[in-house]
Amino acid sequence: MIDALPEKGVPGEQILAELRELRGGDLPTHGGRLFAYVYDPALDGLDDLARSAHAISAHVNGLDPTAFPSLLAMENALVGAAARLLGGDAETVGSVTSGGTESLILAVKAARDAHPEIARPRLVIPSTAHAAFAKAAHYLRVELDVVPIEGLTADPRAMAAAISPDTILVAASAPSYAHGVVDPIPAIAAVSAERGVRFHVDACFGGWILPYLRRLGADLPAFDLSVPGVTSISVDLHKYAYAPKGVSILLHASEELRRPQYFAYADWPGYTMINPVISSTRSGGPIAAAFATLRHIGDAGYLDLAAQTRAAVRTLADAVTATGGVRLFAPAATSVVCLASDGVDLFVLADELAARGWHTQPQMAYADLPPTIHLTVTAAVRATAASFAPDLADAVAAAQARGPIDVPPLPPLTPSAVTPELIASLAEGLGLGAGDFSRMAVVNTVLNAAPPALREALLTGFLSYLQRPPTQ
Ligand SMILES: Cc1ncc(COP(=O)(O)O)c(C=O)c1O
């Protein structure tokens, strides 16, 4: 048991050794074998630089840029770089946020608060849009209009049909997280502009690599602020800009569009609080680390990293195409490889890949879409990609030998019947109580069979089960 508040303080060296031991139980953040959660450019010295930059500004508070102009200067520089990369012009403004979810919540808030006369504001998204839009809608009490897709991309005609007088924002992805495909941004921008509605492009995931892929000749549609009708765009620096976690950028096409994003409050005895983003006190650490990362890699460096990523994507996609039992589910046109089953149980396959050191992300069936396996590919994968094909073939053979998971039909269970006691007994029964998550096929099969609301309840219960203080 680790005690965060021991009776007497513990020497620093011991604490660092404890932290290293704890980290030893994590998935590998570096080395090109983890295909979700982490973004690794495999550049020597970059981590040390970002760490040092973080340390210089860790105690600086973004709450008041007049007290800490260093942070204001770095934020403006980051916003300027993003605007340049993403088709902005002299009118473009933006904010540095803590991540993609915060950028999307703020895009929705700005759109909602621009229309105080709309009593029941609505947000139109394609069904492939990131779950963070649902979170934004939930937090901000905005109704969500989820529009079915055509193929794997948003359908501009259906999106247009979903726009009503109460629509405050239309949004689409460049690219979508699940499949890595870019929505037809120009067509959706046009219909949004025609109806006088703001249009947000969620480029949180791919916004820092798509421009470079396009420069390298990839056949990808225009998706940024240069497209008429795009009013805001978000890009996460902690994804393909390879900055440490905690930094995203939300750009607006003009200051007027950004204005309702701010929160201001002077009606109390303390300082007047003026916040562009959700947090008030904000550490300068992640911002300084992102600033150092961008300046060190530079434009030419990002182009090179995009070329390496593109080569890795091709190698992985070729491996999938050449292997029986699996197939490419979406064209591998960006930085995602998404595969579906052609006879193999994908959840068993994911376990078999993990046993061979490849950590992928299983995705559950949704509407008409089957379960898939998602691979976020970063530049570090260039070095490991060649050894994926034999391991994939081996893992498919092992999964076929094990056969599909056969779970008995779930007893009828409603979300409200999911109690802490039920979760505890399920966790023990499925062998998750001891914290070993290496064999997840049975769990994933059960979750895949559960309707979304039940899956939400089960996983919320499980997270709550995990998130308890250690017993003394
Ligand atoms: C397209 C897209 N939007 C938004 C997000 C949310 O970003 P974050 O996890 O930084 O909040 C993600 C995360 O993967 C994403 O892929």
The ligand as an SDF file (V2000), in Angstrom:
LIG
                    3D

 16 16  0  0  0  0  0  0  0  0999 V2000
  -11.3300   13.3150  -32.8220 C   0  0  0  0  0  0  0  0  0  0  0  0
  -11.1330   13.5120  -31.3470 C   0  0  0  0  0  0  0  0  0  0  0  0
  -11.7550   14.5230  -30.7120 N   0  0  0  0  0  0  0  0  0  0  0  0
  -11.6370   14.7280  -29.3930 C   0  0  0  0  0  0  0  0  0  0  0  0
  -10.8580   13.9050  -28.6120 C   0  0  0  0  0  0  0  0  0  0  0  0
  -10.7790   14.1270  -27.1280 C   0  0  0  0  0  0  0  0  0  0  0  0
   -9.4640   14.4770  -26.7710 O   0  0  0  0  0  0  0  0  0  0  0  0
   -8.9160   14.3800  -25.2770 P   0  0  0  0  0  0  0  0  0  0  0  0
   -8.8300   12.9240  -24.9490 O   0  0  0  0  0  0  0  0  0  0  0  0
   -7.6100   15.0800  -25.3600 O   0  0  0  0  0  0  0  0  0  0  0  0
   -9.8810   15.0880  -24.3750 O   0  0  0  0  0  0  0  0  0  0  0  0
  -10.1740   12.8350  -29.2310 C   0  0  0  0  0  0  0  0  0  0  0  0
   -9.3620   11.9160  -28.4440 C   0  0  0  0  0  0  0  0  0  0  0  0
   -8.8720   10.9070  -28.9150 O   0  0  0  0  0  0  0  0  0  0  0  0
  -10.3230   12.6360  -30.6230 C   0  0  0  0  0  0  0  0  0  0  0  0
   -9.7240   11.6070  -31.2510 O   0  0  0  0  0  0  0  0  0  0  0  0
  1  2  1  0
  2  3  1  0
  2 15  2  0
  3  4  2  0
  4  5  1  0
  5  6  1  0
  5 12  2  0
  6  7  1  0
  7  8  1  0
  8  9  2  0
  8 10  1  0
  8 11  1  0
 12 13  1  0
 12 15  1  0
 13 14  2  0
 15 16  1  0
M  END
$$$$
